[in-house]
Amino acid sequence: MSTSKYLYFHKLSTRWKDIDSFGHVNNANYLTYIENARIDLINQWEINSKIKSIIIASIKIDYLKQISHPKKLIIGQFISRIGNTSFDIKADILSFDKKILYAKTLATCVCFNYTLNSKLKVFEKIKADYNSNC
């Protein structure tokens, strides 16, 4: 599997509390894994204040394979689309060796000012990452 499209990788390990009664990671935890990776990505862009932030407009998850516990995982992420005030982050949950794809996700994010409760133009650091991957 080619991992060259990913700009960012986030490493994590499953936890005992992540599994359900069927012995695999509960599907709700996939979203938590993606959220943790996205927060690291946002921190790299220094988007961390009420006046310079993002808000999630949509998240889609395609579950491809069950994840058992314990497992070391990697979340690969990249910006797949840039709009005027929004952008998309594609994130995949992969095995640590990057040979197994467990899930594919797409999050639409809107640049946002929480103080003014209004959208903002996409931040330059996000545009730069998108342009470096095109």
C-alpha positions in Angstrom: 0.0 0.0 0.0 1.4 3.4 -1.0 1.6 5.9 1.9 3.2 8.7 -0.1 0.0 10.8 -0.1 0.0 11.3 3.7 1.6 14.5 5.0 1.1 13.5 8.7 1.3 10.4 10.7 -0.1 9.9 14.2 0.8 6.8 16.2 -1.4 5.2 18.8 -2.1 1.9 20.5 -5.5 0.4 21.2 -6.7 0.3 24.9 -8.5 -2.5 26.7 -11.5 -0.1 27.2 -11.7 0.3 23.4 -13.0 -3.3 22.8 -16.6 -4.3 22.8 -18.3 -7.6 23.8 -17.4 -9.1 20.5 -13.7 -8.7 21.2 -12.9 -6.0 18.6 -12.5 -2.2 18.8 -15.9 -0.6 19.0 -16.7 1.4 15.9 -17.2 4.6 17.9 -13.5 4.5 18.9 -12.4 4.8 15.3 -13.8 8.4 15.5 -11.8 9.0 18.7 -8.6 7.8 17.0 -9.2 10.1 14.0 -10.0 13.0 16.4 -6.8 12.6 18.3 -4.8 12.6 15.0 -6.7 15.7 13.8 -5.9 17.6 17.0 -2.2 16.9 16.5 -2.5 18.2 12.9 -4.3 21.3 14.0 -1.7 22.0 16.7 1.0 21.9 14.0 -0.9 24.7 12.2 -1.0 26.7 15.5 -4.8 26.8 15.3 -5.5 26.9 19.0 -7.5 30.0 20.0 -11.1 31.1 20.0 -10.5 33.6 17.2 -8.4 31.2 15.1 -10.0 27.7 15.1 -11.9 25.2 13.2 -15.3 23.5 13.5 -16.3 20.2 12.1 -19.1 20.3 9.5 -19.1 16.6 8.5 -17.3 13.3 9.1 -17.7 10.1 7.0 -16.1 6.8 8.0 -15.8 3.7 5.9 -15.1 0.7 8.1 -13.1 -1.8 6.1 -11.7 -4.3 8.7 -12.1 -5.0 12.4 -9.4 -4.0 14.8 -8.4 -6.4 17.5 -6.7 -5.5 20.8 -3.9 -5.0 21.5 -2.8 -3.3 18.3 -0.4 -0.5 17.3 -1.9 1.8 14.7 -1.0 4.7 12.5 -3.4 7.4 11.3 -2.2 8.8 7.9 -3.7 12.3 7.1 -3.6 14.7 4.2 -5.6 17.7 3.0 -7.7 16.6 0.0 -9.7 19.7 -0.8 -9.5 23.4 -0.1 -12.5 25.7 -0.4 -13.0 29.4 0.5 -13.7 28.8 4.2 -13.6 25.0 4.4 -11.2 22.1 3.7 -11.3 18.3 3.8 -8.9 16.1 5.7 -8.7 12.5 4.5 -7.4 10.2 7.3 -6.9 6.5 7.2 -6.4 4.1 10.1 -3.6 1.7 9.2 -1.7 -1.1 10.9 1.6 0.0 12.3 3.5 -1.5 9.4 1.1 0.4 7.0 0.1 -2.9 5.3 -3.5 -3.1 6.5 -6.1 -0.4 6.0 -8.8 -0.6 8.7 -10.8 2.5 7.9 -11.0 5.5 5.6 -12.4 8.8 6.8 -13.2 12.2 5.4 -13.7 15.2 7.7 -14.9 18.6 6.3 -13.6 21.4 8.5 -14.6 25.0 8.5 -12.2 27.7 9.6 -14.0 29.5 12.4 -13.9 32.4 14.9 -15.8 31.3 18.0 -15.7 34.8 19.5 -17.6 36.3 16.5 -19.4 33.0 15.7 -18.4 33.3 12.1 -16.5 31.5 9.3 -13.0 32.6 8.3 -11.0 32.1 5.1 -8.9 29.0 5.1 -5.7 29.7 6.9 -2.4 30.0 4.9 -0.6 27.1 6.7 -3.5 24.8 5.6 -3.3 26.1 2.0 0.5 25.6 2.0 0.1 21.9 3.1 -2.5 21.3 0.5 -0.3 22.9 -2.2 2.7 20.9 -1.2 0.8 17.6 -1.7 -0.7 18.5 -5.1 
